[in-house]
Amino acid sequence: MLDNNVFWNYAVQTYSTPEVADLCLTLQNQYQLSVNDLLFGLWLAREGKRLPQELDDPSVRQWRGKMLEPLRKLRFDLRQSKQSEDEQHCYEALKKAELSAEKVEIGLLYDLRDLCPDVERADGAEALTQLSYLNLCAAAKVTTKTAENLGDLPALLRQLSDKAAGAVVIG
């Protein structure tokens, strides 16, 4: 199922762009946003779909809370203290497990794509960037009413939509 998942392929390629990865991690660390949710919003824009702000799937939430986030916390904790070769091996194993858990979550998000409405496609990079930004705002639960009270979050989302639109994605 996941080996042919076009969203997984998009996420891997897009996240491999250093500026995209840096922005995603900044948004994760400063605003507790899910990198996978951000990438899902960007991928949906490429597919000509809008991410509904109210989209909240219990299976994604449960997987993230019970599997993915605990693995990430273990890896972060070990990263702070790893001193021996055995601890380094354990750290690498946790990194692999976390990536596998990310892949499962991406599969769960991919299954939600049909709940995201199609939008009228406008040609050009500017239209893609705008839809990407709107989807990122939905992923971050940013509205026009809350945007002015969120510090640099809207600007970071705009930067991410710009960088992701410029990323070369094959397939």
Secondary structure as GFF3:
##gff-version 3
##sequence-region A 1 171
A	DSSP	alpha_helix	6	15	.	.	.	ID=ss1
A	DSSP	alpha_helix	18	31	.	.	.	ID=ss2
A	DSSP	alpha_helix	35	46	.	.	.	ID=ss3
A	DSSP	alpha_helix	58	63	.	.	.	ID=ss4
A	DSSP	pi_helix	64	68	.	.	.	ID=ss5
A	DSSP	alpha_helix	69	81	.	.	.	ID=ss6
A	DSSP	alpha_helix	85	110	.	.	.	ID=ss7
A	DSSP	three_ten_helix	113	115	.	.	.	ID=ss8
A	DSSP	alpha_helix	125	139	.	.	.	ID=ss9
A	DSSP	three_ten_helix	147	149	.	.	.	ID=ss10
A	DSSP	alpha_helix	153	166	.	.	.	ID=ss11
###
